[in-house]
Amino acid sequence: MASLDKVLYTARTHTTGGRDGAASSDDARLDISLSSPGGAGKGTNPEQLFAAGYSACFIGAMKAVAARQKLTLPQDLSVDAEVDLGPVGQAFGIAVRMTIHLPGMDKAQAQQLVDAAHQVCPYSNATRGNIDVTLTLG
């Protein structure tokens, strides 16, 4: 396992009650209710949070790669993320599908950008070899 060369940021949260509980961050920017997927609760669930986090991080990775390569990204770029939850033998696992929208960008150049971003994105690096991740240009 690779260790960090330097810590740039540390996120700190406090969670109670598990899937039917609540979570908050030490800086009070996050304060949410949690609920089970498809449950009666009014909160979000960990899979939705993972989808939002991964897609936001992936956009950041594309911006970093584009800056290095001196590429101009479309203003309206977006990522639609889906996180599946299901059984894996006697345990549970997740799989991720993301559709990346880079309107107006040359398809070959867009694919190269997505491939490069997948190599630098922290979420991609954390999940590589552990879960199925499918990236598709939309």
Backbone as JSON Lines, residues from 0, in Angstrom:
{"i":0,"aa":"M","n":[0.84,-1.17,0.0],"ca":[0.0,0.0,0.0],"c":[0.89,1.24,0.0]}
{"i":1,"aa":"A","n":[0.57,2.19,-0.87],"ca":[1.35,3.43,-0.95],"c":[0.92,4.38,0.16]}
{"i":2,"aa":"S","n":[1.89,5.03,0.75],"ca":[1.57,6.02,1.78],"c":[1.65,7.41,1.15]}
{"i":3,"aa":"L","n":[1.02,8.36,1.8],"ca":[1.03,9.73,1.29],"c":[2.4,10.36,1.48]}
{"i":4,"aa":"D","n":[2.81,11.13,0.5],"ca":[4.06,11.89,0.63],"c":[3.85,13.05,1.59]}
{"i":5,"aa":"K","n":[2.65,13.6,1.57],"ca":[2.33,14.78,2.37],"c":[0.81,14.84,2.52]}
{"i":6,"aa":"V","n":[0.31,15.17,3.69],"ca":[-1.13,15.33,3.9],"c":[-1.51,16.75,3.52]}
{"i":7,"aa":"L","n":[-2.43,16.87,2.54],"ca":[-2.9,18.18,2.09],"c":[-4.17,18.62,2.82]}
{"i":8,"aa":"Y","n":[-4.95,17.65,3.27],"ca":[-6.21,17.95,3.93],"c":[-6.67,16.71,4.68]}
{"i":9,"aa":"T","n":[-7.33,16.9,5.8],"ca":[-7.93,15.8,6.54],"c":[-9.4,16.13,6.79]}
{"i":10,"aa":"A","n":[-10.29,15.27,6.32],"ca":[-11.73,15.43,6.58],"c":[-12.05,14.71,7.88]}
{"i":11,"aa":"R","n":[-12.82,15.36,8.73],"ca":[-13.2,14.76,10.01],"c":[-14.72,14.8,10.16]}
{"i":12,"aa":"T","n":[-15.3,13.63,10.41],"ca":[-16.75,13.54,10.62],"c":[-17.04,12.73,11.87]}
{"i":13,"aa":"H","n":[-18.26,12.91,12.35],"ca":[-18.77,12.14,13.48],"c":[-20.12,11.58,13.04]}
{"i":14,"aa":"T","n":[-20.27,10.26,13.12],"ca":[-21.49,9.6,12.67],"c":[-22.07,8.77,13.8]}
{"i":15,"aa":"T","n":[-23.39,8.84,13.94],"ca":[-24.1,8.04,14.93],"c":[-25.24,7.3,14.23]}
{"i":16,"aa":"G","n":[-25.61,6.14,14.75],"ca":[-26.79,5.43,14.27],"c":[-26.63,4.67,12.97]}
{"i":17,"aa":"G","n":[-25.46,4.68,12.37],"ca":[-25.26,3.93,11.12],"c":[-26.12,4.46,9.99]}
{"i":18,"aa":"R","n":[-26.69,3.55,9.2],"ca":[-27.47,3.93,8.03],"c":[-28.74,4.71,8.38]}
{"i":19,"aa":"D","n":[-29.21,4.62,9.58],"ca":[-30.4,5.37,9.99],"c":[-30.05,6.38,11.06]}
{"i":20,"aa":"G","n":[-28.92,7.02,10.9],"ca":[-28.44,7.97,11.9],"c":[-28.2,9.35,11.33]}
{"i":21,"aa":"A","n":[-27.08,9.93,11.7],"ca":[-26.72,11.28,11.27],"c":[-25.2,11.38,11.19]}
{"i":22,"aa":"A","n":[-24.75,12.34,10.4],"ca":[-23.32,12.59,10.28],"c":[-23.08,14.09,10.22]}
{"i":23,"aa":"S","n":[-21.98,14.5,10.84],"ca":[-21.62,15.92,10.8],"c":[-20.1,16.03,10.73]}
{"i":24,"aa":"S","n":[-19.65,17.15,10.18],"ca":[-18.21,17.39,10.08],"c":[-17.78,18.34,11.19]}
{"i":25,"aa":"D","n":[-16.48,18.31,11.5],"ca":[-15.96,19.14,12.58],"c":[-16.03,20.63,12.26]}
{"i":26,"aa":"D","n":[-16.14,20.98,10.97],"ca":[-16.24,22.4,10.6],"c":[-17.68,22.85,10.38]}
{"i":27,"aa":"A","n":[-18.65,21.97,10.67],"ca":[-20.1,22.24,10.58],"c":[-20.58,22.46,9.14]}
{"i":28,"aa":"R","n":[-19.78,22.18,8.14],"ca":[-20.23,22.32,6.75],"c":[-21.11,21.15,6.33]}
{"i":29,"aa":"L","n":[-20.96,20.03,7.01],"ca":[-21.78,18.85,6.73],"c":[-22.58,18.54,7.98]}
{"i":30,"aa":"D","n":[-23.88,18.42,7.83],"ca":[-24.77,18.07,8.93],"c":[-26.0,17.42,8.31]}
{"i":31,"aa":"I","n":[-25.96,16.09,8.18],"ca":[-27.0,15.39,7.42],"c":[-27.61,14.23,8.2]}
{"i":32,"aa":"S","n":[-28.84,13.94,7.83],"ca":[-29.52,12.74,8.3],"c":[-29.22,11.63,7.32]}
{"i":33,"aa":"L","n":[-29.11,10.41,7.83],"ca":[-28.84,9.25,7.0],"c":[-30.04,8.31,7.01]}
{"i":34,"aa":"S","n":[-30.23,7.59,5.92],"ca":[-31.28,6.58,5.86],"c":[-30.81,5.44,4.96]}
{"i":35,"aa":"S","n":[-31.44,4.3,5.12],"ca":[-31.11,3.14,4.3],"c":[-31.62,3.36,2.87]}
{"i":36,"aa":"P","n":[-30.93,2.81,1.87],"ca":[-31.42,2.94,0.5],"c":[-32.84,2.4,0.37]}
{"i":37,"aa":"G","n":[-33.72,3.19,-0.19],"ca":[-35.11,2.78,-0.36],"c":[-35.92,2.77,0.92]}
{"i":38,"aa":"G","n":[-35.32,3.17,2.04],"ca":[-36.02,3.17,3.31],"c":[-36.96,4.36,3.46]}
{"i":39,"aa":"A","n":[-37.65,4.41,4.57],"ca":[-38.64,5.46,4.82],"c":[-38.0,6.74,5.35]}
{"i":40,"aa":"G","n":[-36.72,6.7,5.72],"ca":[-36.07,7.88,6.28],"c":[-35.96,9.01,5.28]}
{"i":41,"aa":"K","n":[-35.73,10.21,5.8],"ca":[-35.67,11.39,4.94],"c":[-34.24,11.78,4.57]}
{"i":42,"aa":"G","n":[-33.27,11.06,5.05],"ca":[-31.88,11.43,4.8],"c":[-31.32,10.78,3.55]}
{"i":43,"aa":"T","n":[-30.06,11.07,3.3],"ca":[-29.34,10.46,2.19],"c":[-28.74,9.14,2.68]}
{"i":44,"aa":"N","n":[-28.11,8.4,1.77],"ca":[-27.48,7.15,2.19],"c":[-26.01,7.16,1.77]}
{"i":45,"aa":"P","n":[-25.21,6.27,2.34],"ca":[-23.78,6.25,2.04],"c":[-23.47,6.09,0.55]}
{"i":46,"aa":"E","n":[-24.29,5.35,-0.18],"ca":[-24.04,5.16,-1.6],"c":[-24.22,6.46,-2.38]}
{"i":47,"aa":"Q","n":[-25.22,7.26,-2.01],"ca":[-25.4,8.56,-2.65],"c":[-24.23,9.48,-2.33]}
{"i":48,"aa":"L","n":[-23.77,9.44,-1.09],"ca":[-22.63,10.27,-0.71],"c":[-21.37,9.84,-1.47]}
{"i":49,"aa":"F","n":[-21.19,8.54,-1.63],"ca":[-20.04,8.04,-2.38],"c":[-20.12,8.48,-3.83]}
{"i":50,"aa":"A","n":[-21.31,8.39,-4.44],"ca":[-21.5,8.81,-5.83],"c":[-21.19,10.3,-5.99]}
{"i":51,"aa":"A","n":[-21.66,11.11,-5.08],"ca":[-21.41,12.56,-5.14],"c":[-19.93,12.85,-4.94]}
{"i":52,"aa":"G","n":[-19.32,12.2,-3.96],"ca":[-17.9,12.42,-3.68],"c":[-17.01,11.99,-4.83]}
{"i":53,"aa":"Y","n":[-17.26,10.8,-5.37],"ca":[-16.43,10.29,-6.45],"c":[-16.57,11.17,-7.68]}
{"i":54,"aa":"S","n":[-17.8,11.53,-8.05],"ca":[-17.98,12.34,-9.26],"c":[-17.37,13.72,-9.11]}
{"i":55,"aa":"A","n":[-17.5,14.34,-7.94],"ca":[-16.88,15.65,-7.71],"c":[-15.36,15.55,-7.77]}
{"i":56,"aa":"C","n":[-14.82,14.51,-7.17],"ca":[-13.37,14.3,-7.19],"c":[-12.89,14.04,-8.61]}
{"i":57,"aa":"F","n":[-13.66,13.3,-9.39],"ca":[-13.27,12.99,-10.76],"c":[-13.24,14.26,-11.61]}
{"i":58,"aa":"I","n":[-14.2,15.15,-11.41],"ca":[-14.19,16.43,-12.12],"c":[-12.93,17.21,-11.74]}
{"i":59,"aa":"G","n":[-12.58,17.2,-10.46],"ca":[-11.34,17.86,-10.02],"c":[-10.11,17.26,-10.69]}
{"i":60,"aa":"A","n":[-10.09,15.94,-10.84],"ca":[-8.97,15.27,-11.5],"c":[-8.9,15.66,-12.97]}
{"i":61,"aa":"M","n":[-10.06,15.76,-13.64],"ca":[-10.07,16.19,-15.04],"c":[-9.55,17.62,-15.17]}
{"i":62,"aa":"K","n":[-9.93,18.49,-14.24],"ca":[-9.45,19.87,-14.27],"c":[-7.93,19.92,-14.06]}
{"i":63,"aa":"A","n":[-7.42,19.1,-13.17],"ca":[-5.97,19.07,-12.92],"c":[-5.22,18.58,-14.15]}
{"i":64,"aa":"V","n":[-5.71,17.52,-14.78],"ca":[-5.07,16.98,-15.97],"c":[-5.15,18.0,-17.11]}
{"i":65,"aa":"A","n":[-6.31,18.61,-17.28],"ca":[-6.49,19.6,-18.35],"c":[-5.53,20.78,-18.17]}
{"i":66,"aa":"A","n":[-5.34,21.21,-16.93],"ca":[-4.42,22.33,-16.67],"c":[-2.99,21.93,-17.05]}
{"i":67,"aa":"R","n":[-2.59,20.72,-16.7],"ca":[-1.24,20.24,-17.04],"c":[-1.04,20.15,-18.54]}
{"i":68,"aa":"Q","n":[-2.1,19.74,-19.24],"ca":[-2.01,19.55,-20.69],"c":[-2.43,20.8,-21.47]}
{"i":69,"aa":"K","n":[-2.75,21.88,-20.75],"ca":[-3.16,23.14,-21.35],"c":[-4.38,22.96,-22.25]}
{"i":70,"aa":"L","n":[-5.36,22.16,-21.76],"ca":[-6.62,21.94,-22.47],"c":[-7.69,22.84,-21.87]}
{"i":71,"aa":"T","n":[-8.6,23.28,-22.69],"ca":[-9.74,24.05,-22.22],"c":[-10.92,23.1,-22.07]}
{"i":72,"aa":"L","n":[-11.48,23.05,-20.87],"ca":[-12.63,22.19,-20.62],"c":[-13.92,22.96,-20.88]}
{"i":73,"aa":"P","n":[-14.97,22.25,-21.29],"ca":[-16.26,22.91,-21.45],"c":[-16.78,23.41,-20.1]}
{"i":74,"aa":"Q","n":[-17.4,24.58,-20.09],"ca":[-17.95,25.15,-18.86],"c":[-19.02,24.25,-18.25]}
{"i":75,"aa":"D","n":[-19.77,23.55,-19.11],"ca":[-20.89,22.74,-18.63],"c":[-20.55,21.26,-18.53]}
{"i":76,"aa":"L","n":[-19.27,20.95,-18.24],"ca":[-18.92,19.55,-18.04],"c":[-19.65,19.02,-16.81]}
{"i":77,"aa":"S","n":[-19.97,17.74,-16.83],"ca":[-20.67,17.14,-15.69],"c":[-20.41,15.63,-15.66]}
{"i":78,"aa":"V","n":[-20.72,15.04,-14.52],"ca":[-20.58,13.59,-14.36],"c":[-21.85,13.06,-13.69]}
{"i":79,"aa":"D","n":[-22.46,12.06,-14.3],"ca":[-23.57,11.33,-13.69],"c":[-23.0,10.06,-13.1]}
{"i":80,"aa":"A","n":[-23.16,9.89,-11.8],"ca":[-22.58,8.71,-11.12],"c":[-23.68,7.81,-10.57]}
{"i":81,"aa":"E","n":[-23.46,6.52,-10.7],"ca":[-24.34,5.5,-10.13],"c":[-23.48,4.57,-9.29]}
{"i":82,"aa":"V","n":[-23.93,4.31,-8.08],"ca":[-23.24,3.38,-7.19],"c":[-24.22,2.27,-6.85]}
{"i":83,"aa":"D","n":[-23.87,1.06,-7.26],"ca":[-24.69,-0.12,-6.99],"c":[-24.25,-0.76,-5.69]}
{"i":84,"aa":"L","n":[-25.2,-1.24,-4.92],"ca":[-24.96,-1.98,-3.68],"c":[-25.56,-3.36,-3.83]}
{"i":85,"aa":"G","n":[-24.8,-4.4,-3.52],"ca":[-25.35,-5.74,-3.65],"c":[-24.48,-6.76,-2.95]}
{"i":86,"aa":"P","n":[-25.01,-7.98,-2.87],"ca":[-24.27,-9.05,-2.19],"c":[-23.07,-9.52,-3.01]}
{"i":87,"aa":"V","n":[-22.01,-9.85,-2.3],"ca":[-20.82,-10.47,-2.85],"c":[-20.54,-11.65,-1.94]}
{"i":88,"aa":"G","n":[-21.02,-12.82,-2.32],"ca":[-20.91,-13.98,-1.42],"c":[-21.71,-13.72,-0.16]}
{"i":89,"aa":"Q","n":[-21.06,-13.82,1.0],"ca":[-21.72,-13.6,2.29],"c":[-21.61,-12.14,2.76]}
{"i":90,"aa":"A","n":[-20.95,-11.3,1.96],"ca":[-20.75,-9.89,2.33],"c":[-21.53,-8.99,1.38]}
{"i":91,"aa":"F","n":[-21.23,-7.71,1.41],"ca":[-21.83,-6.75,0.49],"c":[-20.73,-5.96,-0.19]}
{"i":92,"aa":"G","n":[-21.01,-5.5,-1.39],"ca":[-20.04,-4.73,-2.14],"c":[-20.73,-3.65,-2.95]}
{"i":93,"aa":"I","n":[-19.92,-2.82,-3.6],"ca":[-20.44,-1.77,-4.46],"c":[-19.76,-1.84,-5.81]}
{"i":94,"aa":"A","n":[-20.4,-1.25,-6.79],"ca":[-19.83,-1.06,-8.13],"c":[-20.21,0.35,-8.56]}
{"i":95,"aa":"V","n":[-19.37,0.96,-9.39],"ca":[-19.58,2.35,-9.81],"c":[-19.65,2.44,-11.32]}
{"i":96,"aa":"R","n":[-20.61,3.23,-11.79],"ca":[-20.7,3.59,-13.2],"c":[-20.78,5.11,-13.27]}
{"i":97,"aa":"M","n":[-19.89,5.71,-14.06],"ca":[-19.95,7.15,-14.23],"c":[-20.0,7.48,-15.72]}
{"i":98,"aa":"T","n":[-20.91,8.38,-16.07],"ca":[-21.0,8.9,-17.43],"c":[-20.48,10.33,-17.39]}
{"i":99,"aa":"I","n":[-19.44,10.58,-18.17],"ca":[-18.76,11.87,-18.17],"c":[-19.21,12.66,-19.39]}
{"i":100,"aa":"H","n":[-19.71,13.86,-19.15],"ca":[-20.22,14.72,-20.22],"c":[-19.24,15.87,-20.44]}
{"i":101,"aa":"L","n":[-18.64,15.89,-21.62],"ca":[-17.69,16.94,-22.02],"c":[-18.19,17.52,-23.36]}
{"i":102,"aa":"P","n":[-19.31,18.26,-23.32],"ca":[-19.93,18.72,-24.57],"c":[-19.0,19.59,-25.4]}
{"i":103,"aa":"G","n":[-18.98,19.29,-26.71],"ca":[-18.2,20.07,-27.64],"c":[-16.74,19.65,-27.74]}
{"i":104,"aa":"M","n":[-16.3,18.76,-26.88],"ca":[-14.89,18.35,-26.89],"c":[-14.72,17.19,-27.88]}
{"i":105,"aa":"D","n":[-13.62,17.19,-28.61],"ca":[-13.29,16.1,-29.51],"c":[-13.31,14.78,-28.74]}
{"i":106,"aa":"K","n":[-13.99,13.77,-29.31],"ca":[-14.18,12.51,-28.59],"c":[-12.87,11.82,-28.21]}
{"i":107,"aa":"A","n":[-11.91,11.79,-29.11],"ca":[-10.62,11.14,-28.81],"c":[-9.9,11.9,-27.7]}
{"i":108,"aa":"Q","n":[-9.91,13.22,-27.77],"ca":[-9.26,14.04,-26.76],"c":[-9.98,13.88,-25.4]}
{"i":109,"aa":"A","n":[-11.32,13.81,-25.45],"ca":[-12.1,13.62,-24.23],"c":[-11.78,12.27,-23.59]}
{"i":110,"aa":"Q","n":[-11.65,11.22,-24.41],"ca":[-11.34,9.89,-23.87],"c":[-9.96,9.88,-23.24]}
{"i":111,"aa":"Q","n":[-8.99,10.53,-23.88],"ca":[-7.64,10.61,-23.3],"c":[-7.66,11.34,-21.97]}
{"i":112,"aa":"L","n":[-8.46,12.4,-21.89],"ca":[-8.59,13.16,-20.64],"c":[-9.19,12.29,-19.54]}
{"i":113,"aa":"V","n":[-10.26,11.57,-19.85],"ca":[-10.91,10.7,-18.87],"c":[-9.95,9.61,-18.41]}
{"i":114,"aa":"D","n":[-9.23,9.01,-19.34],"ca":[-8.27,7.96,-18.98],"c":[-7.18,8.5,-18.06]}
{"i":115,"aa":"A","n":[-6.67,9.69,-18.37],"ca":[-5.62,10.29,-17.54],"c":[-6.17,10.69,-16.17]}
{"i":116,"aa":"A","n":[-7.38,11.23,-16.14],"ca":[-7.99,11.62,-14.86],"c":[-8.21,10.39,-13.98]}
{"i":117,"aa":"H","n":[-8.55,9.27,-14.58],"ca":[-8.77,8.03,-13.82],"c":[-7.48,7.56,-13.16]}
{"i":118,"aa":"Q","n":[-6.33,7.94,-13.69],"ca":[-5.05,7.57,-13.1],"c":[-4.66,8.47,-11.93]}
{"i":119,"aa":"V","n":[-5.17,9.71,-11.89],"ca":[-4.77,10.64,-10.83],"c":[-5.85,10.88,-9.78]}
{"i":120,"aa":"C","n":[-7.1,10.53,-10.07],"ca":[-8.2,10.76,-9.12],"c":[-8.0,9.92,-7.85]}
{"i":121,"aa":"P","n":[-8.04,10.54,-6.67],"ca":[-7.88,9.78,-5.43],"c":[-8.92,8.67,-5.24]}
{"i":122,"aa":"Y","n":[-10.17,8.93,-5.63],"ca":[-11.19,7.88,-5.51],"c":[-10.87,6.72,-6.46]}
{"i":123,"aa":"S","n":[-10.46,7.04,-7.68],"ca":[-10.09,5.98,-8.63],"c":[-8.94,5.15,-8.09]}
{"i":124,"aa":"N","n":[-7.95,5.82,-7.52],"ca":[-6.81,5.1,-6.96],"c":[-7.2,4.26,-5.75]}
{"i":125,"aa":"A","n":[-8.14,4.75,-4.95],"ca":[-8.57,4.01,-3.76],"c":[-9.39,2.77,-4.13]}
{"i":126,"aa":"T","n":[-10.14,2.85,-5.24],"ca":[-11.03,1.75,-5.61],"c":[-10.41,0.78,-6.61]}
{"i":127,"aa":"R","n":[-9.34,1.19,-7.27],"ca":[-8.74,0.37,-8.34],"c":[-8.38,-1.02,-7.8]}
{"i":128,"aa":"G","n":[-8.89,-2.03,-8.51],"ca":[-8.62,-3.41,-8.12],"c":[-9.51,-3.93,-7.0]}
{"i":129,"aa":"N","n":[-10.35,-3.04,-6.43],"ca":[-11.24,-3.45,-5.34],"c":[-12.69,-3.57,-5.75]}
{"i":130,"aa":"I","n":[-13.13,-2.69,-6.65],"ca":[-14.51,-2.7,-7.11],"c":[-14.53,-2.45,-8.61]}
{"i":131,"aa":"D","n":[-15.63,-2.8,-9.26],"ca":[-15.8,-2.51,-10.67],"c":[-16.14,-1.03,-10.83]}
{"i":132,"aa":"V","n":[-15.37,-0.35,-11.7],"ca":[-15.64,1.06,-12.04],"c":[-15.7,1.13,-13.55]}
{"i":133,"aa":"T","n":[-16.82,1.61,-14.05],"ca":[-17.02,1.77,-15.49],"c":[-17.16,3.26,-15.8]}
{"i":134,"aa":"L","n":[-16.32,3.75,-16.7],"ca":[-16.35,5.15,-17.12],"c":[-16.77,5.21,-18.58]}
{"i":135,"aa":"T","n":[-17.78,6.02,-18.87],"ca":[-18.31,6.14,-20.22],"c":[-18.44,7.6,-20.59]}
{"i":136,"aa":"L","n":[-18.05,7.94,-21.81],"ca":[-18.29,9.3,-22.3],"c":[-19.75,9.42,-22.72]}
{"i":137,"aa":"G","n":[-20.39,10.49,-22.26],"ca":[-21.8,10.69,-22.58],"c":[-21.99,11.64,-23.72]}
